[in-house]
Amino acid sequence: MKKMIITLLSFCISFLFVPLASAADRVVYVSINDAMNSSDAQAKLNAGVKFSFGGHGELKGNTYTSIQRTNKVGKSDEVACSRAFLSAMIRLQQRAQSLGVNSVTNIVSYHQKNTYSSTDNFECHVGAIMAAVTLKGDIAK
């Protein structure tokens, strides 16, 4: 009897978590322009560092990858993705500043080593409770 109750409880609990697993990792494409022109981005990104999006062939020079995640609970996909994007951009900016350079070029989305290159949108992976953005770019003068 005890074994049957444990099996039944395990079965019921697994059904509670199946929706979380199946909802994980949807791909969402969000406007770079909207994210860059948000009030948060305007306040947190330094005008002294220039950014250019869309890889133009192979990345060359000093490449840097930034993987950023944010809590999605209570936020729309776009808001959560924009927050993760801004965090990734801040990391790229910090890397450029630490190397004494003023631009990050050829910025592409780079989820699990798969490149998505666009001058209009970035790729965001949204799960039930997290959103993640991975950006890769050349740190250049």
Secondary structure, DSSP 8 states (H G I E B T S, - for coil): -HHHHHHHHHHHHHHHHHHHHHTS-EEEEEEHHHHHTSHHHHHHS-TTSEEEES--SS--SEEEEEEEEEE-TTS-HHHHHHHHHHHHHHHHHHHHHHTT--EEEEEEEEETTEEE--SSEEEEEE-SSEEEEEEEEEEE-
